[in-house]
Amino acid sequence: MTLPLNSRIALVTGASRGIGYATARALAKAGAHVVAVARTQAGLEELDDEIRKDGGATTLVPLNLTDFDGIARLGAALHERHGRLDILVGNAGIAGPSSPLGHIDMKSWNDVMAINVSANFQLIRCMEPLLKVSDAGRAVFVTSAAASKASAYLGPYAASKAALETLARAWAQETANSKLRVNLFDPGPIRTRMRASIFPGEDPLTLDTPEQAAEFIVPMCTPDWTATGRLFDYKTRSLKNFREPA
């Protein structure tokens, strides 16, 4: 049986744990060669072990996404080795401080923006040429309902996700007449370490797992997926237009 992502090259950021880890495994099971990017070497090696057990293959890239030159070097390496990129999953993100805006220092603000926004902007810049070479380039960015809710004490995170959604919306419009499809995935409340850090009193066993969410990201990465400029809401299992400002 031919796997749906057989011979596809998939880049996943934040692949050492949580949704990124689960998505990388799911893409590999579907036949993709996964280029796994994360800061944590041990987590990447664990991912590699699991993918190999499943019969898949990975390229491990230990990289802090605030190293924007490193992202550019990664793009050049992918061009040299594969000549294209078929799938980009921009999953890496940090929650930042849970605090009133007036109590947050500039370093904390800049740290959130660097990972959640600027790194994805650099990925777009460096990976777009490779994705356009593909006969079915697919880009999926992991967002959050915080982008529109703007909940108190989560200002930097909410602002960063709103900025990410705007980037994705603009990119989808710019590439609408190409073979590249650009979409967002909102996982909602999922049993991850980040979620636990924001809501420490929440019972994680009441939440779905990253593996359950990843099952819905994989179809968005296949050549059969034709929608662009859309947001898939995992909680409601529905495909929506991008959130528009109120």
Buried (B, 14 or more C-beta within 10 A) or exposed (E): EEEBBEEBBBBBBBBBBBBBBBBBBBBBBBBBBBBBBBBBEEBBBBBBEBBEEEEBEBBBBBBBBBBBEBBBBBBEEBBEEBEBBBBBBBBBBBBBBBBEEEEBEEEBBEBBBBBBBBBBBBBBEBBBEBBBBBEBBBBBBBBBBBBBEEEEBBBBBBBBBBBBBBBBBEBBEEBEEEBBBBBBBBBBBBBBEBBBEBEEEEEBEEBBBBBBBBEBBBEBBBBEBEEBBBBBBBEEEEEEEBBEEE
